[in-house]
Amino acid sequence: MDGPQGVSPFGGGHEQVVFCQDEASGLRAIVAIWSTALGPGLGGTRFYPYADEHAALADVLALSRAMAYKASLAGLDLGGGKAVIIGDPHRDKSEARLRAYGRFVESLHGRYYTACDVGTFPEDMDLIARETSYVTGRTTEHGGAGDSSVLTAFGVFQGMRASAEFVWGAPSLSGRRVGVAGVGKVGRHLVGHLVEDGADVVVADVDPRAVEAVRTAHPSVKAVADTAALVREPLDVYAPCALGGALDDETVSVLSARIVCGGANNQLAHTGTEDLLAAREIVYAPDYCVNAGGLIQVADELEGFSFDRAKARATRIYSTTLDVLHRAKAEGVAPSNAADRIAEQRMREVSRLRGVWLP
């Protein structure tokens, strides 16, 4: 079976893909549900200026697939879903558009719960919630979990600690040089954990304001011109924390890092990328394993949010990552294959108890 980079373990693909359009508000959106074997799909809504509908569809299909594996590996009773809204969030986002989107989410009757992602924030979820009850990641003022990037970054840090123990024998980044590509929502929180742990941090981001904010908060952090320069820096750990496809052939060929562990989704540019990483003896901590903290945070909101409970669950990403890396070594497979097998086993076992999720 192939995992998030390949074909569904249940057959041919996604359970459901819905194209949403509202002419009055200008909404163009796509909701994709990969699997509900474990429960309703939960995944964020990405508001992004895609080049065209084909690019948006490719992204939402890949992201929803990864969410199913992420939820399974994290031990959550949730399936995999994701949504994209096509447009520039700085120019096109409006109450009318978000509320129209909320009505489409409501029409799925609980098969999909939405939350924040790139280009959307808890305040946006509050607007969406005026039209649907199937939304999480809301503001604390409305009883929600708030910014899910907090525990996403915390989980990535736990995965990085586990990777460090696997490679160097100690669960610490102290004295290690870590490159963080993308210091927006997740990256800036990750930098804080790394600095506190004693790491030497170097960053890059397309937005100079994001870099300035991080360097103001942490003056010891070094910045380089762009990601192309960052991956050529002498690094112990590389943390991609922006958009997907960060690990392409050129990037892998120049990396000096022993570990790749970051918050971005779908980091492998193609199915052969992990073989290139292995050939260069670079340990890859599967993205959907280490970046599950945000999903854990917003999923906890469905029970009545407790930050302490959610953080305790996110702490387990450390042991899960270590298990994945040791299993990969023992079985002679890539870490993502080991993670896929663990996630697929749980989906298979539970799917025998229930079929397609019907609220």
Long-range contacts (C-beta under 8 A, 24 or more apart in sequence): 1-340, 1-341, 1-344, 2-271, 2-340, 3-69, 3-336, 3-337, 3-339, 3-340, 3-343, 3-344, 4-62, 4-65, 4-66, 4-68, 4-69, 4-266, 4-288, 4-336, 4-340, 5-266, 5-268, 5-270, 5-271, 5-336, 6-271, 8-34, 8-35, 8-65, 9-344, 9-347, 9-348, 10-35, 10-37, 10-347, 10-351, 13-61, 14-61, 14-64, 14-65, 15-356, 16-108, 16-111, 17-57, 17-60, 17-61, 18-104, 18-108, 20-101, 20-104, 22-97, 22-100, 22-101, 22-103, 22-104, 24-96, 24-100, 25-94, 25-96, 25-97, 25-99, 25-100, 26-87, 26-92, 26-94, 26-97, 27-85, 27-97, 27-100, 27-101, 27-104, 28-53, 28-85, 28-86, 28-87, 29-83, 29-84, 29-85, 29-86, 29-101, 29-104, 30-56, 30-57, 30-60, 30-83, 30-84, 30-86, 31-60, 31-81, 31-82, 31-83, 31-104, 31-105, 31-108, 31-112, 32-60, 32-61, 32-63, 32-64, 32-81, 32-82, 32-83, 33-64, 33-79, 33-80, 33-81, 33-108, 33-111, 33-112, 34-64, 34-65, 34-67, 34-68, 34-79, 34-80, 34-81, 35-68, 35-79, 35-80, 35-347, 36-79, 36-111, 36-356, 36-357, 37-68, 37-79, 37-347, 37-348, 37-350, 37-351, 37-354, 38-68, 38-71, 38-72, 38-76, 38-77, 38-78, 38-79, 38-346, 38-347, 38-350, 38-351, 39-71, 39-76, 39-77, 39-78, 39-79, 39-357, 40-78, 40-79, 40-81, 40-110, 40-111, 40-112, 40-113, 40-134, 40-357, 40-359, 41-67, 41-68, 41-78, 41-79, 41-80, 41-81, 41-82, 41-111, 41-112, 41-113, 41-357, 42-67, 42-71, 42-78, 42-79, 42-81, 42-112, 42-113, 42-114, 42-115, 42-136, 42-295, 42-298, 42-299, 43-67, 43-80, 43-81, 43-82, 43-83, 43-112, 43-113, 43-114, 43-115, 43-117, 43-295, 44-82, 44-83, 44-114, 44-115, 44-116, 44-117, 44-118, 44-120, 44-137, 44-148, 44-294, 44-298, 45-82, 45-83, 45-84, 45-85, 45-101, 45-114, 45-115, 45-116, 45-117, 45-120, 45-124, 45-128, 46-82, 46-83, 46-84, 46-85, 46-117, 46-118, 46-119, 46-120, 47-84, 47-85, 47-87, 47-89, 47-92, 47-93, 47-117, 47-118, 47-119, 47-120, 47-124, 48-84, 48-85, 48-86, 48-87, 48-89, 48-118, 48-119, 49-86, 49-87, 49-88, 50-84, 50-86, 53-86, 56-84, 56-86, 59-84, 59-244, 60-84, 62-244, 62-265, 62-266, 63-244, 63-265, 63-266, 66-265, 66-266, 66-287, 66-288, 67-288, 67-295, 68-343, 68-347, 69-288, 69-339, 69-340, 69-343, 69-344, 70-288, 70-289, 70-291, 70-292, 70-295, 70-343, 71-292, 71-295, 71-299, 72-342, 72-343, 72-344, 72-346, 72-347, 73-288, 73-289, 73-292, 73-320, 73-339, 73-342, 73-343, 73-346, 74-292, 74-295, 74-296, 74-313, 74-316, 74-317, 74-320, 75-316, 75-346, 76-295, 76-296, 76-299, 78-295, 78-299, 79-357, 81-111, 81-112, 81-113, 81-114, 82-117, 83-112, 83-114, 85-119, 85-120, 89-119, 89-120, 93-119, 93-124, 95-127, 98-124, 98-127, 98-128, 99-127, 99-128, 99-130, 99-131, 100-131, 101-128, 102-127, 102-128, 102-129, 102-130, 102-131, 102-132, 102-135, 103-131, 103-132, 105-131, 105-132, 105-134, 105-135, 106-131, 106-132, 106-133, 106-134, 108-134, 109-359, 110-134, 110-359, 111-357, 111-358, 111-359, 113-302, 115-148, 115-294, 115-298, 116-147, 116-148, 116-294, 116-298, 118-243, 121-147, 122-146, 122-147, 136-298, 136-299, 136-301, 136-302, 137-297, 137-298, 137-301, 138-301, 143-301, 143-304, 143-305, 144-301, 144-305, 145-297, 145-298, 145-300, 145-301, 145-305, 145-307, 145-310, 147-185, 148-293, 148-294, 148-295, 148-297, 148-298, 149-185, 149-186, 149-189, 149-294, 150-189, 150-297, 151-293, 151-294, 151-296, 151-297, 151-310, 151-311, 151-314, 152-185, 152-186, 152-189, 152-263, 152-291, 152-293, 152-294, 152-297, 153-186, 153-187, 153-188, 153-189, 153-190, 153-192, 153-193, 153-263, 153-293, 154-189, 154-193, 154-293, 154-311, 154-314, 154-315, 155-290, 155-291, 155-292, 155-293, 155-294, 155-296, 155-314, 155-317, 156-186, 156-190, 156-239, 156-241, 156-261, 156-262, 156-263, 156-290, 156-291, 156-293, 157-190, 157-193, 157-194, 157-197, 158-290, 158-293, 158-314, 158-315, 158-317, 158-318, 158-321, 159-261, 159-285, 159-289, 159-290, 159-291, 159-317, 159-318, 159-321, 160-194, 160-237, 160-239, 160-259, 160-261, 160-285, 160-290, 161-318, 162-285, 162-317, 162-318, 162-319, 162-321, 162-322, 162-325, 163-237, 163-259, 163-261, 163-283, 163-285, 163-321, 163-325, 164-237, 164-259, 165-322, 166-283, 166-322, 166-325, 166-326, 167-258, 167-259, 167-283, 171-318, 172-197, 172-198, 173-197, 173-198, 173-199, 173-236, 173-237, 174-198, 174-199, 175-199, 175-200, 176-200, 176-236, 176-237, 177-201, 177-202, 177-233, 177-234, 177-235, 177-236, 177-237, 178-202, 178-235, 178-236, 178-237, 178-238, 178-239, 179-203, 179-204, 179-230, 179-231, 179-233, 179-235, 179-237, 179-238, 179-239, 179-257, 180-204, 180-239, 180-241, 180-262, 181-205, 181-227, 181-230, 181-231, 181-238, 181-239, 181-240, 181-241, 181-242, 181-246, 181-262, 181-264, 182-227, 182-240, 182-241, 182-242, 182-243, 182-263, 182-264, 183-210, 183-211, 183-213, 183-214, 183-241, 184-210, 184-241, 184-242, 186-241, 186-263, 186-291, 186-294, 187-214, 187-239, 187-241, 187-242, 187-263, 188-213, 188-214, 188-217, 190-239, 190-241, 190-263, 191-217, 191-218, 191-221, 192-217, 192-218, 195-220, 195-221, 199-237, 202-230, 202-233, 202-235, 203-230, 204-229, 204-230, 205-242, 206-242, 231-255, 237-261, 238-262, 239-263, 240-264, 240-267, 240-287, 245-269, 247-273, 247-277, 247-284, 248-273, 249-273, 249-276, 252-276, 252-277, 252-280, 252-282, 253-280, 255-280, 255-282, 257-282, 258-282, 258-283, 259-283, 259-284, 259-285, 260-284, 260-285, 261-285, 261-290, 262-287, 262-290, 262-291, 263-287, 263-290, 263-291, 264-291, 265-291, 268-336, 274-334, 274-335, 274-336, 274-337, 275-334, 277-334, 278-334, 283-325, 283-335, 284-334, 284-335, 284-336, 285-321, 285-324, 285-325, 285-335, 286-324, 286-335, 286-336, 286-339, 288-339, 289-317, 289-320, 289-321, 289-324, 289-339, 290-317, 290-321, 292-317, 293-317
